[in-house]
Amino acid sequence: MSDNDIDLAALLCSRLCHDLLSPVGAMNNGLELLADEHDPQMRQRCMDLLAESAKSAADKLKFFRLAFGAAGGFGSEVDPAEALAVIEPLVTSDGRTRLEWSVPSAMMPKRAVKILLNLVLIAKDALVRGGVLHVGAEGNSGQHEIVIRAEGPKIIMDESVRDALTGKLVASQIDSRTAAAWMVYGLCSPNGGLVQIAGPEAEQMIVGALVR
């Protein structure tokens, strides 16, 4: 394993910890309130907070396990239904974003699934006020095309994330914000694969990946 691989793993762990900090912190706050609260209605609210935060943490862990880790078994292919199962809670949990899924049920290469998951994560982050996330993919003759279309009233993609996706950054410039994008580029670039971005403009952004 190279130093760059170790650095990327560390940055992905930093991203995971950052995203888990909010729900885990909310659980901690809920437990503190529950310990001091005796009113039945307030205790129920604390329990609701704990349940909501625990679900959020579990949903994020399941997503990151498949997006960053070795979930999906040791085989070379993954059932897209597994990807949908972890994507839907992540995308729709804030109540402001709707998911539209157009991915065939045929098994996909694990590398393509990881690219799809991380592109969804990047596009979801760009929908700062929510909207609609269209996720599509198709495979033919040993290659897969993935298209993520984000539509919403305000779409922002950090320029460094865009540069990481398209290979314009070097390893020493990658941080926890751009680690997922850099991972996509690294997974996509072998055998002539590529990532293309259109927008954001007119409340729309399209990110496409060709995986060979």
C-alpha positions as CSV (number, residue, x, y, z in Angstrom):
1,M,0.0,0.0,0.0
2,S,1.4,3.4,-1.0
3,D,1.6,6.5,1.1
4,N,-1.1,8.0,-1.1
5,D,-3.4,5.1,-0.4
6,I,-2.9,5.5,3.3
7,D,-3.6,9.2,3.1
8,L,-6.8,8.7,1.1
9,A,-8.0,6.1,3.7
10,A,-7.3,8.6,6.5
11,L,-9.2,11.4,4.7
12,L,-12.2,9.1,4.0
13,C,-12.2,8.2,7.7
14,S,-12.2,11.9,8.5
15,R,-15.2,12.5,6.2
16,L,-17.1,9.6,7.9
17,C,-16.4,10.9,11.3
18,H,-17.5,14.4,10.3
19,D,-20.8,13.2,9.0
20,L,-21.4,11.0,12.1
21,L,-20.6,13.8,14.6
22,S,-24.0,15.4,14.3
23,P,-26.3,12.3,14.9
24,V,-23.9,10.9,17.6
25,G,-23.8,14.3,19.3
26,A,-27.6,14.5,19.2
27,M,-27.8,11.1,20.9
28,N,-25.4,12.3,23.6
29,N,-27.5,15.4,24.2
30,G,-30.7,13.3,24.3
31,L,-29.2,11.0,26.9
32,E,-28.2,14.0,29.1
33,L,-31.7,15.5,28.8
34,L,-33.3,12.1,29.6
35,A,-31.3,11.7,32.7
36,D,-32.5,15.0,34.2
37,E,-36.1,15.0,32.8
38,H,-39.1,13.6,34.7
39,D,-42.0,15.0,32.7
40,P,-43.5,12.1,30.7
41,Q,-44.0,14.2,27.6
42,M,-40.5,15.6,27.6
43,R,-39.1,12.2,28.2
44,Q,-41.0,10.9,25.2
45,R,-39.5,13.8,23.1
46,C,-36.0,12.8,24.3
47,M,-36.7,9.2,23.3
48,D,-37.9,10.3,19.8
49,L,-34.7,12.4,19.5
50,L,-32.6,9.4,20.4
51,A,-34.4,7.1,17.9
52,E,-34.2,9.6,15.1
53,S,-30.5,10.2,15.7
54,A,-29.7,6.5,16.1
55,K,-31.4,5.8,12.7
56,S,-29.5,8.7,11.1
57,A,-26.2,7.3,12.4
58,A,-27.0,3.8,11.3
59,D,-28.1,4.9,7.8
60,K,-24.8,6.9,7.3
61,L,-22.7,4.0,8.5
62,K,-24.4,1.6,6.1
63,F,-23.9,4.0,3.2
64,F,-20.2,4.7,4.0
65,R,-19.5,1.0,4.4
66,L,-20.6,0.3,0.9
67,A,-19.2,3.6,-0.6
68,F,-15.8,3.5,1.1
69,G,-15.4,0.0,2.5
70,A,-15.7,-3.7,1.6
71,A,-19.4,-4.2,1.9
72,G,-21.1,-6.3,-0.7
73,G,-19.0,-9.4,0.0
74,F,-15.8,-10.5,-1.7
75,G,-17.3,-11.0,-5.2
76,S,-16.6,-8.6,-8.0
77,E,-20.2,-7.6,-8.5
78,V,-22.9,-6.0,-6.3
79,D,-26.7,-6.0,-6.6
80,P,-27.9,-2.4,-7.3
81,A,-30.7,-3.0,-4.8
82,E,-28.0,-2.8,-2.1
83,A,-27.0,0.6,-3.4
84,L,-30.6,1.8,-3.5
85,A,-31.1,0.6,0.1
86,V,-28.4,2.8,1.5
87,I,-28.8,5.8,-0.9
88,E,-32.6,6.4,-0.3
89,P,-32.3,7.1,3.4
90,L,-29.3,9.4,2.9
91,V,-30.9,11.4,0.1
92,T,-34.5,11.7,1.6
93,S,-33.8,12.0,5.3
94,D,-33.9,15.8,5.3
95,G,-37.4,15.9,3.8
96,R,-36.2,18.4,1.2
97,T,-34.8,16.1,-1.5
98,R,-36.5,13.4,-3.6
99,L,-34.8,10.5,-5.2
100,E,-35.6,9.2,-8.7
101,W,-33.9,5.8,-9.4
102,S,-33.3,4.5,-13.0
103,V,-30.8,1.8,-12.5
104,P,-31.4,-1.7,-14.0
105,S,-31.6,-4.6,-11.6
106,A,-28.7,-6.5,-13.2
107,M,-25.6,-7.0,-11.1
108,M,-23.0,-4.2,-11.4
109,P,-19.2,-4.3,-10.9
110,K,-18.3,-3.3,-7.4
111,R,-16.1,-0.5,-8.7
112,A,-19.0,1.0,-10.7
113,V,-21.3,0.8,-7.6
114,K,-18.7,2.6,-5.5
115,I,-18.4,5.3,-8.1
116,L,-22.2,5.7,-8.2
117,L,-22.5,5.9,-4.4
118,N,-19.8,8.6,-4.2
119,L,-21.2,10.6,-7.0
120,V,-24.6,10.6,-5.3
121,L,-22.9,11.8,-2.1
122,I,-21.2,14.7,-4.0
123,A,-24.4,15.6,-5.8
124,K,-26.5,15.5,-2.6
125,D,-24.0,17.9,-0.9
126,A,-24.3,20.2,-3.9
127,L,-28.2,20.5,-3.4
128,V,-27.8,22.9,-0.5
129,R,-31.6,23.7,-0.5
130,G,-32.8,20.3,-1.5
131,G,-34.5,19.3,-4.8
132,V,-34.5,16.2,-6.9
133,L,-31.7,13.7,-7.4
134,H,-32.0,11.6,-10.5
135,V,-29.7,8.5,-10.5
136,G,-29.3,6.5,-13.7
137,A,-26.9,3.8,-14.9
138,E,-26.6,1.3,-17.8
139,G,-24.1,-1.3,-18.8
140,N,-23.1,-2.7,-22.1
141,S,-20.1,-4.5,-23.6
142,G,-18.0,-4.4,-20.4
143,Q,-18.5,-0.7,-19.7
144,H,-21.0,1.2,-17.5
145,E,-22.3,4.7,-17.8
146,I,-23.5,6.5,-14.7
147,V,-25.4,9.7,-14.7
148,I,-26.4,11.8,-11.7
149,R,-28.7,14.8,-12.3
150,A,-29.3,17.2,-9.5
151,E,-32.1,19.7,-9.8
152,G,-32.9,22.4,-7.2
153,P,-33.2,26.1,-6.4
154,K,-29.5,26.4,-5.3
155,I,-26.7,24.1,-6.4
156,I,-23.1,24.7,-5.4
157,M,-20.2,22.5,-6.2
158,D,-16.9,23.5,-4.7
159,E,-14.3,24.1,-7.4
160,S,-11.8,21.8,-5.6
161,V,-14.3,19.0,-5.6
162,R,-14.8,19.5,-9.4
163,D,-11.0,19.5,-9.9
164,A,-10.6,16.3,-7.8
165,L,-13.3,14.5,-9.9
166,T,-11.6,15.4,-13.1
167,G,-8.1,14.7,-12.0
168,K,-6.8,18.3,-11.9
169,L,-5.6,17.9,-8.3
170,V,-2.5,16.0,-7.2
171,A,-2.6,13.7,-4.2
172,S,-1.0,16.3,-1.8
173,Q,-3.9,18.7,-2.4
174,I,-6.6,16.3,-1.4
175,D,-8.4,16.9,1.9
176,S,-11.5,15.4,3.6
177,R,-13.9,17.5,1.5
178,T,-12.4,16.3,-1.8
179,A,-11.5,12.7,-0.8
180,A,-14.7,11.1,-2.1
181,A,-14.2,12.9,-5.4
182,W,-10.6,11.8,-5.6
183,M,-11.7,8.3,-4.9
184,V,-14.1,8.5,-7.8
185,Y,-11.4,9.7,-10.2
186,G,-9.1,6.9,-9.0
187,L,-11.7,4.2,-9.5
188,C,-12.8,5.6,-12.9
189,S,-9.6,6.5,-14.7
190,P,-8.2,3.0,-15.3
191,N,-8.8,1.7,-18.8
192,G,-9.8,5.0,-20.2
193,G,-12.8,5.8,-17.9
194,L,-13.6,9.4,-17.2
195,V,-15.9,11.8,-15.3
196,Q,-17.7,14.8,-16.9
197,I,-19.6,17.6,-15.2
198,A,-22.1,20.0,-16.7
199,G,-23.2,22.9,-14.6
200,P,-24.4,23.9,-12.1
201,E,-26.5,26.3,-14.1
202,A,-30.2,27.0,-14.5
203,E,-30.9,25.0,-11.3
204,Q,-29.4,21.9,-12.7
205,M,-26.1,20.0,-12.6
206,I,-25.2,16.7,-14.4
207,V,-22.3,14.5,-13.4
208,G,-21.5,11.5,-15.6
209,A,-19.0,8.7,-15.3
210,L,-17.8,6.2,-17.9
211,V,-16.5,3.0,-16.2
212,R,-14.5,0.5,-18.2
